[in-house]
Amino acid sequence: MTDLKKSNLWRADLLVIVTISALVSLLVAGTVVYHYLEHWSWVSSFYFTVCTLTTVGYGDLFPTSEASQLFTAIFALAGVTIAFTSLGMLGSIYLRRGERMLLRVRETKEE
């Protein structure tokens, strides 16, 4: 394998690690903050965090204090952007790897 290929694979692997770390960090941060600000269970806090980051917003849970409302506004603006960008990057990496595998298969069949 050439140095360029190794370098590209290393960059892609690093990008996956950073992207997943960003998503996990968002989930953990939101869950912890809602648990302490709203006094929700860990599961309810995680559920609300996921609903906020995916923009689902069922409405069964909602922030009641001004502090948690302010946090939610900032968290939604920043978190949704980071979450969707991260998911898009992961999808792009997945598709690129699949494309590379198909090209390798096609090259081996042509030889």
N, C-alpha and C positions, 0 to 999 in steps of 0.2 A: 504494500500500500504506500502510495507516495506521501510525502510530508504535507502536501496541500490537502489531500483527502483526510489525513489524520487531524490536521488543524481544523478543518471544517466540521468533522465529527465531534471534536473536543468542544468547539464553540457551540454546536447544537446541543450537546449534552449539558454544558454549562447554562445555556439559555433555558433548558427544560428545568434544571434545578432551581434557578433563580425565579422562574415563573411559578412553579409549584410552591416555592417558599413564600412568594408574595401572596398567593391565594390562601395558603394555610395561615399566614400571619394575619390577614384580614379576618378570617373566620375566628381565630383565637381572640384577637383584639375585640371584635364586636361581641362575641359571646361573653367575655369577661366583663366588659363595660356594662352590657345590659343586665348581667347577673347582679352586679353591685348597685347600679343606678336604679333599676326597676325592681330589684329583689325577686326576679323570676328564677325558676329552676334552671339548671344548666341546659337541659334539653330545650326548654322554651326559649332561652336566650340564643342558643345555637339556631333553632328554627327561625326565630325572628331575623337573625343575622343573614341566614341563607335567603329568606324571603326578601330582605332589603337589597342584598347584593344581586339577586336575580330579577329584581323589579317585579316580583309576583304580587306582593302586597295584598294578602287575603283580607286583612282588616280584623282578624280575630284577636290579634295582639297589637297594641300601639303604645308609644311612649307617653307617659302621663306627667312627668315632671318637666320643668323648663330645661333643666340640665340635659336630660335624655332627649328631649326634642331638638335641642341645639346640636347635641352629638349626632343624632340621626340625620339631620340636615347635612352636616359636614361629611359624615360617614357615607351617606348615600351618594353625594356628589363625587367624592374622591374614590370611594370603594367600587361603585358601579363601573367607573371608567377603568380602574385598575383590573377589576375582575373580567370585564369583557375583553379588554386588550390582552390579558393573560390567556384567556380561553382561545382567543383568535390566534395568538402566537403558537399555542400548543397544537391547535388544529393545522396550522400551516406547516409546522415541523413534521407532524404525522403524515400529512399528504406528501411532503417532499421526500420523506424516507420511503414511503410506498412507491413513489415515482422512481426513485433510485433502484429499488428492488426490481421493479418491472423492467427497467432498462437493462439491468444485469442479466435477468432471465432472457430477455430478447437478444442480448449480445452473445450469450452462451449458445442459444439455439442457432444463431447465424454462423457460428464457427464450425 
